[in-house]
């Protein structure tokens, strides 16, 4: 968790708090994901603090192998660039599970 404590002056700093909140929500899987992300992607994911469900969905998708760690930064930056209507559509789309075809 060096990324969380590096260059942080106090435990009540914004970055420290965002990291703790995320880790409480996602546990060991979230810790593992954050350690694999580049700093800009990690920051983008942690800025989604108000969107706990989206953070968990992205983390679970990574754990299942549905998304690469390198894609997390792209997804969160694109999400940040959406307007309210686009964000609502994204959340709806990402929460919809597509059935797996049976052979």
N, C-alpha and C positions, 0 to 999 in steps of 0.2 A: 504494500500500500504506500510505497514511497511517493507515488504520484499525488496522493492525497495530502501528505504532510510536507512535501518539498515546497519551500518558499512561502509557507503559510505562517503568518505572524501569530494568529490566535485561533483557537478552536471555534470561535464564533464568526470566523470569516465566511463569506458567501460560498466560496469554492469548497471549503471544508464541510459546511452544512449540506450543500447539494450532494457531495459525495456520500456523506453518512445517510442521508435520506434514501438515495438510490440503493446503497448496500442493504439497508433495512428492508427495502421492497423486494430485492432480487436475490439476496443471500450469496452463497458461494458461487453460483453461476454468474451473477452480476460482477462479482469481484474478478473472476477469471476473464470475463469479457473486457472489463475496463483495463486490465493489465495488458491486453493484446491490442488495444486501440491506440492509434497515434494521438498525440495531445489535442489536436484540433477536433478530431472525431469524438474523443472522450468529452471535451468541453461541450460540444454540440448536444451529445446525448444527455449530459447532466443538466443542461439548460432546459430540458423538457420536464423539469421537476413538477410543474403543475399538471402534467399529463402522465400520471403514474401508470395508467393502463397502457399507454403507448410505449413507455419505457419497458414495461414487463413483456409486452408483445414482441418488441424487437429483441429483447434478451432471450425469450423462449424460442423465437424463430432461429436465432443464432445457435442455441443449444441443440435444436433439432437438425441443424445443418441446412436450413432453408435459406439462410443468408450468411454471407461472409462478413467477418469483422470489418474488412475494408469497405463494405457497403453501408455500414452503420452511419458513418460520417456523411456520406452522400444523401442517405435517406433523411437524416435529421436536418441537414442544411436545406434540402428541398422543402421539407415540412415547414421550417422557419420562414421560407419565402412565400408560402401560400397565404391567401386571404382567408377570412372566416369560412366562406363557402367551400373553398378548396380543402381546408383542414377537416371540415365535417365530412366531406366526401372521402378523404383519405382514411379517417378513423372508421367510417362505415365499411370501406373496402377492406381494410386490414383486419377487421374483426369478423369478417365473413369467411367461413371455412368452405373451401371447395371440396366436394366429395371426391374421393379417390376412385377411379374407375376399377371395377373388378374384372378380372380376366377369366 
